[in-house]
Each structure stands twice: as C-alpha cells, then as structure tokens.
Amino acid sequence: MKFDVLTIAVAVFVLGVLGSYLDLGEAFADEPQPPSALQQGITQR
C-alpha cells in the first residue's frame, strides 16, 4: 500500500491533535510546569 504526502500529513496532524487532547506532553515532562500566572507576568503575593 502506497501512502502519499497528504495522507502522511493528515495522519501526523491527527496524532498531534489526539496527543494534545490527551495531554501526553505532561506525562513525559521531567520537571513540574510553573503556574500559568507566572507565565503571564502576574506576581503572586
């Protein structure tokens, strides 16, 4: 079975959407993510 470039691109896109939906990035993160307030420049008291 021969795959064309468009089929491969769609497959990569779908896997990326599923990965972000299932939040697989945090499962493989070694260090804890900083709070979002610090990323937005809001100081916490």
N, C-alpha and C positions, 0 to 999 in steps of 0.2 A: 504494500500500500504506500503510495507516494503522497507526501504532505507538501503543500505549497507554503509560501511565506505567510500568506494571510491566515491560514489555519493555525500555524505555529504562533503567530502574533495574538490571535484570539485566545488560544489555549493559555499563553503566558498572562494575558490580561485577566482571564477568568481566575486563574490560580492566584494572582495578586489580589483581586477583589475578595476572594474567599479567605486568603491569608489575613487581610486587614479586617475582615468581618469577624473572623475567629480570634483575632488579636494574637497571632502566633509570634509577633515580634517580641512581646514581653515574656513569652515562655522561654525564649533563648537569651534574654538580656541578663548579663552578669551582674550589673550594678543597678540599684534601685533608681527609678526615674525621679528627678526633682519635682516638687509640686508645681502645678501649672501657674500658680500666682507668681512664683519666682521667675518663670519664663516670660511673663508679661510685664515684668518690671515693677510689680507691686510688692512693697516691703511688708513683711509681717511683723507685728509687734509681739 
